């Protein structure tokens, strides 16, 4: 059994860190960016978000700047979600684990290392169907995530999607997107896994 986990709002509460980086982008760009709105809809890549606030020709530059600022601003502001360590440990006991996120892989690895999350290989820069491709290539059997696009990825890969209602998507939205099960929190994951 190979269990994939999403990162933002699944294993970590990255909202304070991401908000702080966007606050710095506001200073540097002079653009109006509603950073509270940004952190209310985490999931898609930074380019997708920046397209809402900046002219298209500037998006790549500022996305690169975001990734450059991220380690020095965000990492220390981020905490693990309740149950994250136990959920990953439970999955490790019955197989192996992997982390699959839209976040820049080196920044995702910084979170994993700082918080001591016992996930296996880290894959970054993938979203929606691209996540599904990685899940399929890695032979994953389950993908755990908080966003409807995570459930899209599981469906695309033909594997079990487990939704966690800790991010921007509601339990109903996760079910409608194809989640086989929806958990209130990762604290419920070990029991769900044991019942399989």
KAJO-V827285 format. One record per backbone hydrogen bond with DSSP energy under -0.5 kcal/mol. NH is the residue of the N-H (numbers start at 0). CO is the residue of the C=O. E is the energy in kcal/mol with one decimal. If there is no record, write none. Layout:
BEGIN
nh=NH co=CO e=E
nh=NH co=CO e=E
END
This chain:
BEGIN
nh=2 co=0 e=-0.5
nh=2 co=95 e=-2.5
nh=3 co=1 e=-0.5
nh=3 co=141 e=-3.1
nh=4 co=97 e=-2.3
nh=5 co=143 e=-2.6
nh=8 co=11 e=-3.2
nh=9 co=6 e=-1.9
nh=10 co=6 e=-1.9
nh=11 co=6 e=-2.3
nh=12 co=78 e=-3.0
nh=13 co=11 e=-1.0
nh=17 co=13 e=-2.8
nh=18 co=14 e=-2.7
nh=19 co=15 e=-1.8
nh=20 co=16 e=-1.8
nh=21 co=17 e=-2.5
nh=22 co=18 e=-2.6
nh=23 co=19 e=-1.6
nh=24 co=20 e=-2.1
nh=25 co=21 e=-2.2
nh=26 co=22 e=-1.5
nh=27 co=23 e=-2.3
nh=28 co=24 e=-3.2
nh=29 co=25 e=-2.2
nh=32 co=30 e=-0.8
nh=34 co=32 e=-1.5
nh=37 co=33 e=-2.3
nh=38 co=34 e=-1.9
nh=39 co=35 e=-0.6
nh=39 co=36 e=-0.9
nh=40 co=36 e=-0.5
nh=40 co=37 e=-1.4
nh=42 co=43 e=-0.7
nh=43 co=40 e=-0.6
nh=47 co=44 e=-0.5
nh=48 co=44 e=-1.5
nh=49 co=45 e=-2.9
nh=50 co=46 e=-1.7
nh=51 co=48 e=-1.7
nh=52 co=49 e=-1.7
nh=53 co=49 e=-2.3
nh=57 co=54 e=-2.1
nh=58 co=54 e=-0.7
nh=58 co=55 e=-1.2
nh=59 co=55 e=-0.5
nh=61 co=57 e=-2.1
nh=62 co=58 e=-2.4
nh=63 co=59 e=-2.4
nh=64 co=60 e=-2.0
nh=65 co=61 e=-2.4
nh=66 co=62 e=-2.1
nh=67 co=63 e=-1.7
nh=68 co=64 e=-2.6
nh=69 co=65 e=-2.1
nh=70 co=66 e=-0.7
nh=72 co=68 e=-1.8
nh=73 co=69 e=-2.6
nh=74 co=69 e=-1.0
nh=76 co=73 e=-2.1
nh=77 co=73 e=-0.5
nh=77 co=74 e=-1.2
nh=78 co=12 e=-1.1
nh=80 co=10 e=-2.7
nh=83 co=80 e=-2.3
nh=86 co=82 e=-2.5
nh=87 co=83 e=-2.3
nh=88 co=84 e=-2.5
nh=89 co=85 e=-2.5
nh=90 co=86 e=-2.0
nh=91 co=87 e=-2.5
nh=92 co=88 e=-1.7
nh=93 co=89 e=-0.6
nh=93 co=90 e=-0.8
nh=94 co=90 e=-0.6
nh=95 co=0 e=-2.2
nh=97 co=2 e=-2.0
nh=98 co=120 e=-2.7
nh=99 co=4 e=-2.8
nh=100 co=122 e=-2.1
nh=106 co=103 e=-0.8
nh=107 co=103 e=-2.2
nh=108 co=104 e=-2.7
nh=109 co=105 e=-1.6
nh=110 co=106 e=-1.6
nh=111 co=107 e=-2.2
nh=112 co=108 e=-2.7
nh=113 co=109 e=-2.6
nh=114 co=110 e=-2.6
nh=115 co=111 e=-0.9
nh=116 co=111 e=-1.8
nh=118 co=116 e=-1.3
nh=120 co=96 e=-0.6
nh=122 co=98 e=-2.9
nh=124 co=102 e=-1.6
nh=125 co=100 e=-2.0
nh=129 co=126 e=-2.0
nh=130 co=127 e=-0.9
nh=131 co=127 e=-1.6
nh=132 co=128 e=-2.1
nh=133 co=129 e=-1.8
nh=134 co=130 e=-2.8
nh=135 co=131 e=-2.3
nh=136 co=132 e=-2.7
nh=137 co=133 e=-2.3
nh=138 co=135 e=-1.2
nh=139 co=134 e=-2.4
nh=140 co=1 e=-3.0
nh=141 co=1 e=-1.7
nh=142 co=159 e=-2.6
nh=143 co=3 e=-2.8
nh=144 co=142 e=-0.5
nh=144 co=161 e=-2.1
nh=149 co=146 e=-1.1
nh=150 co=146 e=-1.4
nh=151 co=147 e=-2.1
nh=152 co=148 e=-1.9
nh=153 co=149 e=-2.1
nh=154 co=150 e=-2.5
nh=155 co=151 e=-2.8
nh=156 co=152 e=-2.1
nh=157 co=153 e=-0.9
nh=157 co=154 e=-0.7
nh=158 co=153 e=-2.5
nh=159 co=140 e=-1.9
nh=161 co=142 e=-2.8
nh=161 co=159 e=-0.5
nh=162 co=160 e=-0.6
nh=162 co=180 e=-2.7
nh=163 co=144 e=-1.9
nh=164 co=182 e=-2.8
nh=165 co=163 e=-2.1
nh=166 co=163 e=-0.6
nh=168 co=145 e=-0.9
nh=173 co=169 e=-2.5
nh=174 co=170 e=-2.3
nh=175 co=171 e=-2.7
nh=176 co=172 e=-1.6
nh=177 co=174 e=-1.8
nh=178 co=173 e=-2.3
nh=179 co=160 e=-2.5
nh=180 co=160 e=-1.2
nh=182 co=162 e=-3.3
nh=185 co=81 e=-0.5
nh=187 co=184 e=-1.9
nh=188 co=185 e=-1.9
nh=189 co=185 e=-0.5
nh=191 co=187 e=-1.9
nh=192 co=188 e=-3.0
nh=193 co=189 e=-2.3
nh=194 co=190 e=-1.5
nh=195 co=192 e=-1.2
END
